[in-house]
Amino acid sequence: MTKIAIIIGSTRPGRNGEAVAKWVHEHASKRTDAQFELVDLKDYNLPHLDEAIPPSMGQYSQPHTHEWAAKIASYDGYIFVTPEYNHSTSGALKNAIDFLYGEWNNKAAGFVSYGSVGGTRAVEHLRLIMAELQIADVRAQVALSLATDFENYHIFTPAAYHEDNLTTLFDQLVAWSRALEPLRAPAV
């Protein structure tokens, strides 16, 4: 069965991302066409990139990199739950992405973002990064406003219409993850 990671892209104390990711996971868990799992960057405690050899070589030396690589390699697609900090994604998410290369290749990604303008600028940066990593990103995304989808900018209260966007994101992501499967198969 297709496996999709819902990656919590913030490690910040008091982060909103955990509540958003749990909401995504709650809705994803109702589906039968894929398995969805929460992946929290906080659980991996990745330092600033500390691999001497570029990730594209796949020659990792650090135990935390091997652990992170095995986790990411186990999925067919990803939903990145990202905040927008200073018109971009979080440093923690960018760093975690940069640790790896081949593990990301020929998979699909979708985005659920949050920020003052829905986190859309963070997603635009992530889309460029996905292209370099050979990840096909789907068009549908969920953009949550700190002003209208969070009470006092912190208590997550998403508007009901986001559920339709989330369903479309799931539909596209599962389809693209499956379509890319032959590219991930070992050459015969």
N, C-alpha and C positions, 0 to 999 in steps of 0.2 A: 504494500500500500504506500502511496505517496506520503512522504513525511515533510512537514513544514515546521520550521522554527519561528517562534514569535520572540524576537530579540528585543529585550528592554535596553534601550540605547542610552541610558543615563545611570550614573552611579552617585549622583549628587545627593547629599542628605536632604530629606524632605521632598524628594523628586515626585513629580506627578506621573511619570512614566509607568510605574508599577501598577497603579490603578487603571491606567489606560490599557496596558498589556493584559491585565486580568479580564477586562471587559471584552477585548478582542478574543481572548482564549475562551471565555464563557460562550460567546456566539459561535466560535469555530467548533467547539466541542459538540454542538448539535448536528454537525455535518457527518456524513458517512463516507465521503469520497476521499478523505485524507485524514492522517493523524496530525494533530497540532500539539506542540510542546512549548512551554515557556522556557526561554534561555535568558538568564539574568547575568549581565556582564559583571555584576558585583560578586558572583560566585566564582569567577575566574581570576580575580585579583591580578590582572595583567599590568605589568609595569609599562613605562614608556618603552616603545619598541627597542628591544635589546638583543636582537639577532644580528650577527655580523654579516651574514650572507643574505642577499635579497630573497624575499619570500618566493619569488618566481622560480628559484632553484629548488625549492622544497627540501632544503637541507637544514632542518631545524636543530638547534643545539640545546634549547632550554626546556626543562620539563613542563613548564606552564604553556609553552607553545605547542608541544606535542599533545597535551590535554585539550587545548582549544582547537587544534587542527582536527583531532579525532571527533570532537563534538560537531563542528561545522561540516565536516565531510559526511556525516551520517544523515544529512538532510538533502531533500530534492529542491527545496525552495525556502524562502525566508520572508517574514514580515518584519520590517524594521520599524519599531516604535521609537520615534525620535523627537526630542525637544528641538526648539530652535533657539540657539544661543548666538547672538551677534550675527544674525543673517546666515547662519550655517548650522550644521549638526553639532553634537557634543564632541569634545575632544576625546572622551572615553570611547565613543562608538567609532570614530575615525581611527583611533589607535588600534582598536580590536580588529577592525577590517584590515588595516595595513599589515598585521602580523602574518597574514596568509595570502596565498594566491590560488594555487591549483584546487584547493578545497572549495573555492567559490565558483569555479568555472562551470559553464554550461548548465546553470541553474536559473531559477526565476526569483524575482523579488517584487514585493509590494510594500507600500508605505502607509503608516498611520502616524500623523505628526500633530504636534500641538505647539502653540505659541501665540504671540500677540496678533499675528495674521495667519493663524492656523498652521504654522510651521512649514509653509510652502517653500520658503527660501532654503530651508534645511534639506528638503526633499530634492530641490533642483540641484543642489551640490551632490547629494547622494546619487542621483541619476547619472551624473558624469563619472563618478567613481565606479558605479556598477558597470558601465560600458568598458572601462579599462580592465575590469576583473572578469569580463565575458559572462556577465549576469544579465539576463533579459529582464528588464523591469516592465511591469504592466502599467497601463495607463491609469486605471482606477486607483484612487487613493482616498483616504479619510483625513480631512484637515480640521482639527479641533481648535477652537478659539479659547484662549485663556479668559476672555471677557464674557463669553456666552455659554461655554460648555464646562466651566468651572465656577463654583460659588466661591467668592473671595479669592479667585485665582488659584485655588488649591483643592477644593472638594469637587471631585469629578461628577458632573451631572450632564451627560451628553444629551443633546437634542435627539429626538426619536428618528429624524430623517437620516442621521448618520448610519443607521442600521442597513438601509438600502445600499448606501455606498460601500459599506463593509461587505455585504453579500456579493456585490459586483466584484470587489477586490478578490474575495475568496474564489469566486467562479473563474476569474481570469488567471489567478495565480496557480490554481490546481491544474487548469488546462495547459498553461505554459510549462509548468513543472513536468507534466507528463509528456508533452510534446518534445521536450529537450532530453528525455531519457535516453534515446539512442545515441546522442552525442556523449553521454557519460559512460556508456558501455565500453568495456575494454576492447581494444582492437583485436580482431581474430587473425 
